[in-house]
């Protein structure tokens, strides 16, 4: 399939309440021109796009937005501290095979026709997100989320698979070659440095936290009927909070918290909410997620009075 058939524009947005095939609600994603260009370069070069930026800036949601616009399958691999590179390719269920073999040896196999299945080790292979993408006849968008959570060797263990787009199932000897090159997005929160050999195989883009104009656009995309006065005042208070807590908060407030906070604000009459926004920050528990952050904020506003 020709790469030139796939060009991401960032302009195709889901309708309010629209869900994907798994029933997950789809949300608008508003990339800038530089990010759109980086996505298209990664598609053209068939290289992973490594995304960094502060938590909540939109790294994870980009992959789903690209899959939505291009009408491609989406596979997500959420990395944990215990994740191994092989998990994304396949998992071999050795325990089930041993159990079945013991049942056969003990003469307790339920049906004779099951013996060929048990004799074939390929029947115990369960494909992971990258493995499924390689086997798909259609180009697939793959998200490898928070790669820096895994062991330091994790990125290096994926070099061959991402570079040559193939891998071997050790237990069966089967070589899997990608039928079509997946479009791979990798996110990192910079908890660990990534090896140079891995970085050399990626494109890189740093997603800046949205400015005030972009935040207004984000809220309008999520709440199309929201009054402009409420949107603008909410963004101003949100930005003031980020500025007040800059360099002190354990966790900076993110766009997902802004959206939750605005959803709460909309529950109440506009006049009442606008009045509340003039005083102490209302519904702080939606924005500040620790006792230390609450105390820092209260000290800040007491100091300014």
C-alpha positions in Angstrom: 0.0 0.0 0.0 1.4 3.4 -1.0 2.5 5.6 1.9 1.3 8.7 -0.1 -2.3 7.5 0.5 -1.9 8.3 4.2 -1.7 12.0 5.1 -2.7 13.2 8.5 -4.3 16.7 8.6 -5.5 17.0 12.2 -8.8 18.4 10.8 -11.1 15.3 11.0 -12.7 15.3 14.4 -15.2 12.9 16.0 -18.7 14.0 16.6 -19.8 14.6 20.3 -20.4 11.2 21.9 -18.9 9.2 19.0 -17.3 5.9 20.1 -14.7 3.6 18.5 -15.3 -0.1 17.8 -14.4 -0.9 21.4 -17.0 1.4 22.7 -14.5 4.0 23.9 -15.6 7.6 23.6 -13.5 9.6 21.0 -12.4 13.1 21.8 -11.3 15.9 19.5 -7.5 16.4 19.1 -6.2 19.7 17.9 -2.6 19.4 16.8 -0.5 22.4 15.5 1.1 22.4 12.1 4.5 21.3 13.3 3.1 18.2 15.0 1.0 17.3 11.9 4.2 17.6 9.8 6.1 15.3 12.3 3.4 12.7 12.0 3.4 12.7 8.3 7.2 12.4 8.2 7.0 9.4 10.5 4.4 7.8 8.2 6.6 8.5 5.1 9.8 7.3 6.6 8.2 4.3 8.4 9.9 5.3 11.6 8.5 5.5 15.1 7.6 9.0 16.3 8.9 9.5 19.9 6.8 12.1 21.8 7.8 13.9 24.9 6.2 16.7 26.9 4.8 17.3 30.3 2.0 14.9 31.5 -1.4 15.8 30.1 -0.1 17.7 27.0 -1.7 15.2 24.6 1.1 12.7 23.8 -1.0 9.6 24.4 -4.2 10.7 22.6 -2.4 11.6 19.3 -2.1 8.0 18.1 -5.8 7.4 18.5 -6.6 10.7 16.7 -4.3 9.7 13.8 -6.0 6.2 13.6 -9.4 7.9 13.6 -8.7 10.3 10.8 -6.9 7.8 8.6 -9.5 5.1 9.3 -6.9 2.6 10.4 -6.9 -0.1 13.2 -5.5 1.0 16.5 -3.4 -1.0 18.9 -2.3 0.3 22.3 0.5 -1.1 24.4 0.6 0.5 27.9 4.0 -0.1 29.4 4.4 -1.1 33.0 7.5 -1.4 35.1 7.4 -5.2 34.6 6.8 -5.1 30.8 9.2 -7.0 28.6 9.8 -6.1 24.9 8.6 -9.6 23.9 5.2 -9.0 25.5 4.3 -6.6 22.8 5.1 -9.2 20.1 3.6 -12.3 21.6 3.2 -14.3 24.7 3.8 -18.1 24.7 1.4 -19.9 27.1 3.8 -22.6 28.2 1.7 -23.3 31.3 -1.4 -24.3 29.2 0.7 -26.4 26.9 2.3 -28.3 29.8 -1.1 -28.8 31.4 -2.5 -30.2 28.2 0.5 -32.4 27.6 0.1 -33.8 31.1 -3.6 -34.5 30.5 -2.7 -36.4 27.3 0.0 -38.4 29.1 -2.5 -39.3 31.8 -5.0 -40.4 29.2 -7.4 -37.7 30.3 -7.7 -35.8 27.1 -11.3 -35.0 26.4 -11.5 -35.6 22.7 -9.1 -37.3 20.2 -9.4 -34.4 17.8 -7.8 -32.1 20.3 -4.5 -34.0 20.2 -3.3 -32.4 17.0 -4.0 -29.0 18.5 -2.0 -29.8 21.6 0.9 -31.1 19.5 1.3 -27.9 17.7 3.1 -25.2 19.8 1.8 -22.5 17.5 -1.6 -22.9 19.1 -0.2 -21.5 22.4 1.0 -18.3 20.9 -1.0 -15.2 21.9 -0.1 -12.1 19.8 0.7 -8.8 21.5 -0.2 -5.3 20.1 2.9 -5.1 17.9 2.5 -8.7 16.7 -1.1 -8.1 15.8 -0.1 -5.0 13.9 2.6 -6.9 11.9 0.0 -9.6 11.0 -2.7 -7.2 9.9 -3.0 -6.7 6.2 -4.0 -3.1 6.8 -1.6 -0.5 8.2 -2.1 -0.2 11.9 -1.5 2.6 14.3 0.4 1.4 17.3 0.8 3.3 20.6 3.7 2.3 22.9 2.8 4.4 25.9 5.3 5.6 28.5 8.3 3.5 27.3 10.4 5.0 30.1 8.5 3.0 32.7 10.1 -0.2 31.7 13.6 -1.6 32.4 16.5 0.3 30.9 17.1 -2.6 28.4 13.5 -2.5 27.1 14.1 0.0 24.2 17.2 -1.9 23.0 15.2 -5.1 23.0 12.8 -3.6 20.4 15.5 -2.3 18.0 15.4 -5.1 15.5 11.6 -5.4 15.6 11.0 -1.7 15.0 13.9 -1.3 12.5 13.4 -4.4 10.4 9.7 -4.9 11.2 10.1 -8.6 11.8 10.6 -11.0 14.7 10.9 -14.7 15.4 8.7 -16.7 17.7 11.4 -18.6 19.6 9.1 -21.5 20.7 8.0 -22.3 17.1 10.7 -20.9 14.9 8.1 -18.9 13.0 9.4 -15.7 11.5 6.8 -12.9 11.4 7.4 -10.2 8.9 5.2 -7.1 9.0 2.6 -7.4 6.1 2.4 -3.6 6.1 4.5 -1.2 8.1 2.7 0.0 11.3 2.6 3.7 12.2 4.2 3.7 15.6 3.9 6.4 18.3 6.1 6.1 21.4 5.6 8.3 24.4 8.0 9.1 27.2 7.8 11.2 30.4 11.6 11.3 30.7 11.7 9.1 33.8 14.7 7.4 32.2 17.1 8.3 29.4 16.6 6.3 26.2 19.7 4.7 24.5 21.2 6.5 21.5 20.8 3.4 19.3 17.0 3.6 19.9 16.8 7.3 19.4 18.6 7.0 16.1 15.7 4.9 14.8 13.0 7.4 15.8 11.7 10.8 14.9 11.3 13.1 17.8 8.7 15.8 18.7 8.3 17.7 22.0 4.6 18.6 22.6 4.4 22.0 24.3 1.6 22.5 26.8 -1.2 24.3 25.0 -1.2 28.1 25.3 -4.4 30.1 26.3 -5.7 30.3 22.7 -5.2 26.5 22.2 -6.9 25.8 25.6 -9.9 27.8 24.5 -10.1 25.8 21.3 -9.8 22.6 23.3 -12.7 23.5 25.5 -14.8 24.7 22.6 -14.1 21.4 20.8 -15.4 19.4 23.9 -18.2 21.8 24.9 -19.4 23.4 21.8 -22.4 25.0 23.5 -20.4 26.6 26.4 -20.7 30.4 26.8 -17.6 32.2 25.7 -17.5 34.2 28.9 -17.3 31.1 31.0 -14.7 29.5 28.7 -12.5 32.5 28.8 -12.7 33.1 32.5 -12.1 29.4 33.3 -9.0 29.4 31.1 -7.7 32.5 32.8 -8.1 31.0 36.3 -6.6 27.7 35.1 -3.5 29.5 33.7 -3.2 31.6 36.8 -3.2 28.4 38.9 -0.5 26.8 36.7 1.6 30.0 37.0 1.1 30.2 40.8 2.1 26.6 41.3 5.0 26.7 38.8 8.1 25.1 40.2 6.3 24.2 43.4 3.5 21.8 42.8 4.3 18.1 42.9 2.1 17.7 39.8 1.2 20.4 37.3 -2.5 20.5 36.4 -3.1 19.1 32.9 -5.6 19.6 30.1 -7.6 16.4 31.1 -8.1 18.0 34.6 -9.1 21.3 32.9 -11.8 19.4 31.0 -13.1 17.6 34.1 -13.1 20.9 36.0 -15.0 22.7 33.2 -17.5 19.9 33.1 -18.1 20.5 36.8 -18.4 24.2 36.4 -21.0 23.8 33.7 -23.3 22.0 36.1 -24.2 25.3 37.8 -25.8 28.5 36.6 -23.4 30.7 34.7 -23.8 33.7 36.9 -23.1 31.7 40.0 -20.0 30.1 38.5 -18.6 33.4 37.1 -19.0 34.8 40.6 -17.2 31.8 42.1 -14.3 32.2 39.6 -13.7 35.7 41.1 -12.9 34.2 44.5 -11.0 31.2 45.8 -10.6 28.6 43.1 -13.9 26.5 43.1 -13.8 22.7 43.1 -10.1 22.5 43.7 -10.2 18.8 44.3 -10.6 18.3 40.5 -7.4 20.2 39.8 -5.1 19.7 42.8 -4.4 16.0 43.6 -2.4 16.0 46.8 -2.6 17.6 50.2 0.7 19.3 49.7 -0.6 21.0 46.5 -3.7 22.2 48.3 -1.6 23.7 51.1 0.8 25.3 48.6 -2.1 26.9 46.7 -3.7 28.2 49.9 -0.4 29.7 51.0 0.0 31.4 47.6 -3.5 33.1 47.8 -3.1 34.1 51.5 0.3 35.6 50.6 -1.3 37.6 47.8 -4.1 39.0 50.0 
